[in-house]
Amino acid sequence: MSPIDAANPTSDPCGLATHQQTSQHPLKSSRESFFTEFVATLLEVRSLVFTRICKISEIQDAELYRYEIGEKTLLVARSEGKFEVTGAVCTHEEADLTLGIFTGKTITCPLHQAKFNLESGAVLSGPDGHSPDSIPALKIYSTKVENGDLFADL
């Protein structure tokens, strides 16, 4: 390679001058990219792991149901044909929300009347009329129906 070619890497047809100037090997960059994508794919797949909860025929519209699945106590409801799964325990004083009042998309705790949105888990009003930010939101689980069974991503 002539001194003129070394000073002008664009005239290097094999890309050797450019490669020598970079501190990172092109295969290392490619390998890191592969692993980053691989981990992202694994996380996506993990989020697609659903657990069977019950038969959808067991769930009537506008009713609250309690299910024990492993270590989790779940509240299952059906509103306007849509299934919702959340934690069954109030985030304030651990009351059983399946004993609460269910209207539309709102669950009212039977103990201190905290109100939660069943779709988002958001606190609509805190216990005994306190501010909604006085207690944590409910955990909401993604659901799907397959072959007459309700599944949730626990």
Secondary structure, DSSP 8 states (H G I E B T S, - for coil): --HHHHH-GGG-TT-HHHHHH-SS-HHHHHHHHHHHHHHHHHHHHHTT--EEEEEGGG--TT-EEEEEETTEEEEEEEETTEEEEEESB-TTT--BGGGSEEETTEEE-TTT--EEETTT--EEE-GGG--GGGS----EE-EEEETTEEEE--
